Amino acid sequence: MLDLLYLLSRGVLFQLDPERAHELTLWGAERFGRLLGALARRGPEVPAQLCGLELRSPVGLAAGLDKNAVALPLWERLGFGFVEIGTVTPRPQVGNPRPRVHRLKQARALINAMGFPNEGAEAIGARLERLRKAGRWPKIPIGVNVGKNKDTPAAEASADYRSAAARLVEFADYLVVNVSSPNTPGLRALQGKDDLARILGAVVEVSGGKPVLIKLSPDLEDEPLAEAVEVAREGGAAGLIATNTTITRPVADPREHKGGFSGRPLFPLAKGRLEVLLAAAGDLPVVGVGGVDGPERAGALLDLGCAAVQLYTGLIYEGPGLPARINRGLAKR
């Protein structure tokens, strides 16, 4: 039923600016989440583990889709095994100028130059507190993805990561250090060994023993990926997430939009980077993300050695029934 509702509304939504369509969808998910959840089928459970967390399914919602945590109860009903909110910065910020999200419909891809627009750690923390007090807290693990404000100098970045994590750690089952978005100037430079070690140390310090993961770019070469694994091990990270969006163009973009590319054509690049990362990671859990839009691709990354997978762009093109379809496909394996 929910898939039918999506099919009826997709034509209208896809005529709108992509970010406006996204905002309207989240507005509906926040206000009519109970009804939409009642129409959803989450499919069979496919038990998995991630960094000591028990998952109903290894399929998670990636950070970026529900930045401000407005629709948490609904994602569980769709069949996601875990959900990641954010990226959250200490202070609210509007992000980059609009328009900043662009569809490549035929390729089933997106290009975004959002720049971490979010309400800030304080407001999001207050929303999560209200959700908990209302007795509507999800029964699946919730991750909190944190980053730095755009105007924070790189030398002070670790303080931003610490601040956001400290405010939200009580609501998090795990924390994620995001140093891989291409849309905040200088952010990806923080994937370097020394900067990454400082940031990771700051977040681990306030994590209260909860798992801390590092999210990495698909554009890193082999040596920086290996260095990230070394930093993760030495700094107490519980795992890695790969990959974020790419600044390359797996398919041509006639309008040459700036920003990070995501969606179906990203899969070969993400899979190739994951092969390198998994070889270096050993027993350190890795979450695979990038171009996952069905059970075949989710299964391929799990077969590769990923502990779990995440999706975002696939949900926009395939609809809210996608997590359940992946769960059904995985259950048959």
C-alpha positions in Angstrom: 0.0 0.0 0.0 2.8 2.4 0.9 4.6 1.6 -2.4 1.4 2.4 -4.3 1.1 5.7 -2.5 4.7 6.5 -3.5 4.1 5.5 -7.1 1.1 7.8 -7.3 3.0 10.8 -5.7 6.5 10.3 -7.3 5.5 11.9 -10.6 4.5 15.1 -8.7 7.5 15.0 -6.4 9.9 14.6 -9.3 8.5 17.7 -10.9 9.6 19.7 -7.9 13.1 20.9 -7.0 14.8 17.8 -5.4 15.4 19.5 -2.1 11.9 20.8 -1.9 10.5 17.4 -2.7 12.7 16.0 0.1 11.5 18.5 2.6 7.8 17.8 1.7 8.4 14.1 2.1 10.0 14.5 5.5 7.2 16.9 6.5 4.7 14.2 5.7 6.8 11.5 7.4 7.0 13.5 10.6 3.3 14.4 10.8 1.7 11.2 9.4 4.4 8.7 10.4 2.0 6.5 12.4 -0.4 6.2 9.4 2.4 5.6 6.9 4.0 3.1 9.2 0.7 1.2 9.4 0.7 0.9 5.6 4.3 -0.3 5.5 5.6 -3.9 5.3 9.1 -4.2 6.8 9.6 -7.8 5.5 11.3 -10.6 7.4 14.0 -10.1 10.0 17.5 -10.8 8.9 19.5 -10.8 12.2 23.0 -9.2 12.0 25.5 -7.6 14.4 27.4 -4.4 14.0 30.0 -3.3 16.6 28.3 -5.3 19.3 24.8 -4.0 18.4 22.0 -6.5 17.6 20.3 -5.6 14.3 17.0 -6.9 12.9 18.4 -6.4 9.5 21.8 -5.5 8.1 20.2 -2.7 6.0 20.5 0.8 7.5 19.5 4.3 6.5 22.5 6.4 5.7 23.1 9.8 7.2 21.9 12.7 5.2 18.3 11.7 4.5 16.9 12.5 8.0 19.5 15.0 9.1 17.4 16.5 11.9 15.8 13.3 13.1 12.2 14.3 12.3 11.0 10.8 11.2 12.8 8.2 13.3 9.7 6.0 14.2 8.8 5.6 10.5 12.2 4.2 9.4 11.9 1.3 11.7 8.5 0.4 10.2 10.0 0.4 6.7 12.3 -2.4 7.7 15.6 -0.7 8.4 17.7 -2.5 10.9 19.4 0.7 12.0 19.2 4.5 11.3 21.9 7.2 11.2 20.9 10.8 11.6 22.9 13.9 10.8 25.4 15.1 9.8 24.9 17.2 13.0 27.1 20.2 13.7 27.5 22.0 17.1 25.8 25.2 15.9 22.9 25.4 13.4 23.8 26.2 9.8 22.0 26.8 6.6 24.5 25.0 4.3 25.4 26.1 0.8 23.3 28.3 -1.4 20.3 26.7 -3.3 19.7 25.0 -5.6 22.1 22.4 -4.3 20.6 19.0 -5.1 20.2 17.8 -8.7 18.7 14.6 -10.1 20.2 12.5 -12.9 17.0 10.6 -13.4 18.1 8.2 -16.1 21.2 7.2 -14.1 19.1 7.0 -10.9 21.6 9.3 -9.2 21.9 12.5 -7.3 24.5 15.3 -7.1 24.3 17.3 -3.9 26.2 20.2 -2.5 24.3 20.6 0.7 27.1 21.6 3.1 25.7 20.1 6.3 22.5 22.1 6.7 21.0 21.2 10.1 19.3 22.6 13.1 22.4 22.1 15.4 23.1 19.7 18.2 21.1 21.5 20.8 17.8 21.6 18.8 18.2 18.1 17.6 19.0 16.9 21.1 15.8 18.5 22.4 13.8 16.8 19.6 15.2 13.4 20.5 14.4 14.0 24.2 10.8 14.8 23.3 10.5 11.6 21.2 11.9 9.5 24.1 9.5 11.1 26.6 6.6 10.5 24.3 7.3 6.8 24.3 8.0 6.7 20.6 11.7 5.8 20.6 12.6 3.3 18.0 13.6 -0.3 18.9 16.4 -0.3 16.4 19.9 1.2 16.9 20.3 4.9 16.2 23.6 6.3 15.0 24.5 10.0 15.2 26.8 11.3 12.5 28.7 14.4 13.6 30.8 17.1 11.7 32.2 20.5 12.1 30.6 23.9 11.3 31.7 25.4 8.0 33.3 28.5 9.6 35.3 26.5 12.2 39.0 26.5 11.3 40.5 23.1 10.6 42.9 23.5 13.5 39.8 23.7 15.8 37.8 21.0 14.1 38.2 18.4 16.9 36.4 20.7 19.4 33.4 20.8 17.1 33.2 17.1 16.8 33.6 16.7 20.5 30.9 19.3 21.2 28.3 17.7 18.9 29.0 14.2 20.1 28.9 15.2 23.8 25.4 16.8 23.3 23.9 13.8 21.5 25.7 10.8 22.9 22.9 9.9 25.3 20.6 9.3 22.4 23.1 7.4 20.2 23.8 3.7 20.0 26.9 4.6 18.0 28.6 7.7 16.8 30.1 8.5 13.4 33.0 10.9 12.6 32.2 12.4 9.1 35.4 13.7 7.5 34.5 12.7 4.0 31.8 15.0 2.7 33.0 17.0 -0.3 30.7 19.9 0.4 32.4 21.6 3.4 35.6 23.3 2.3 38.7 21.6 3.7 36.7 18.8 5.4 38.2 15.9 3.4 41.7 17.1 4.3 40.8 16.0 7.8 41.1 12.4 6.6 44.8 12.8 6.9 46.4 10.7 9.7 47.2 13.4 12.2 44.0 15.4 11.9 41.8 12.2 11.9 43.6 10.9 15.0 42.8 14.2 16.9 39.2 14.2 15.8 38.7 10.5 16.6 40.3 10.9 20.0 38.0 13.9 20.8 34.8 11.9 20.0 36.0 8.7 21.7 36.7 10.7 24.8 33.0 11.7 25.1 31.5 8.5 23.7 30.9 6.8 27.1 32.2 3.6 25.6 29.7 3.6 22.8 31.0 2.5 19.4 32.6 5.3 17.3 32.9 4.7 13.5 34.7 6.8 10.8 33.1 7.6 7.5 35.5 7.6 4.5 35.5 8.9 1.0 35.4 6.8 -2.2 38.1 9.1 -3.6 40.9 8.0 -1.2 43.7 6.1 -2.7 45.0 2.8 -1.2 47.6 4.3 1.1 45.3 6.9 2.8 42.7 4.1 3.2 45.3 2.0 5.0 46.3 4.9 7.1 42.6 5.5 8.1 42.5 1.9 9.3 45.6 2.4 11.3 44.2 5.5 12.9 40.9 3.7 13.6 42.7 0.9 15.4 45.1 3.0 17.4 42.4 5.6 18.3 39.8 3.2 19.6 37.3 3.3 16.7 34.9 0.4 16.5 34.5 0.3 12.8 34.4 2.1 9.4 31.8 3.3 7.0 32.6 3.5 3.3 31.8 5.2 1.1 30.5 8.8 1.1 29.7 10.6 -2.1 32.3 11.0 -4.8 33.6 14.2 -6.5 34.2 12.1 -9.7 31.4 11.5 -12.2 30.7 7.8 -12.8 28.3 9.0 -15.5 28.4 12.3 -17.4 26.6 15.3 -16.0 25.8 17.6 -18.9 25.2 20.6 -16.6 28.4 20.0 -14.7 26.8 20.5 -11.3 29.2 20.8 -8.3 28.9 18.5 -5.3 29.0 14.8 -4.3 27.7 12.1 -6.6 25.6 9.3 -5.2 23.3 6.6 -6.6 23.4 3.5 -8.8 26.5 4.4 -10.8 28.6 4.9 -7.7 28.4 1.2 -6.9 31.4 -0.1 -8.8 33.7 2.6 -7.3 32.4 2.0 -3.8 32.7 -1.7 -4.1 36.3 -1.4 -5.4 37.3 0.9 -2.5 35.6 -1.5 0.0 37.6 -4.4 -1.3 40.8 -2.4 -0.5 39.4 -1.3 2.9 38.2 -4.7 4.0 41.6 -6.2 3.2 43.3 -3.7 5.5 40.5 -3.7 8.1 40.8 -7.3 9.2 38.4 -7.9 12.0 37.4 -4.2 12.2 33.7 -4.0 11.1 33.0 -2.1 7.9 29.6 -0.8 6.8 29.2 -0.7 3.0 27.4 2.2 1.3 27.2 3.5 -2.2 24.8 2.6 -5.0 22.8 0.0 -2.9 19.4 -0.1 -4.5 18.3 -3.7 -4.3 18.9 -7.1 -2.7 21.6 -8.1 -5.3 23.8 -5.2 -4.5 23.2 -5.4 -0.8 24.1 -9.1 -0.9 27.2 -8.4 -2.9 28.6 -6.1 -0.3 27.7 -8.5 2.5 29.4 -11.3 0.6 32.4 -9.0 0.2 32.7 -9.0 4.0 30.7 -5.9 5.1 29.0 -6.3 8.4 26.0 -4.2 7.2 25.0 -1.9 4.4 23.4 1.6 4.2 21.3 3.3 1.5 20.0 6.7 0.7 19.6 7.6 -3.0 18.2 4.2 -3.8 15.3 4.9 -1.4 14.4 8.0 -3.4 14.3 6.2 -6.7 13.0 2.8 -5.6 10.5 4.0 -2.9 9.8 3.2 0.7 9.4 -0.6 0.0 13.0 -0.9 -0.8 14.3 -2.0 2.7 11.6 -4.7 2.9 12.4 -5.9 -0.6 16.1 -6.2 0.3 15.2 -8.0 3.5 13.1 -10.5 1.6 15.9 -11.1 -0.9 18.5 -11.5 1.9 16.2 -13.9 3.8 16.1 -16.2 0.7 19.9 -16.5 0.5 
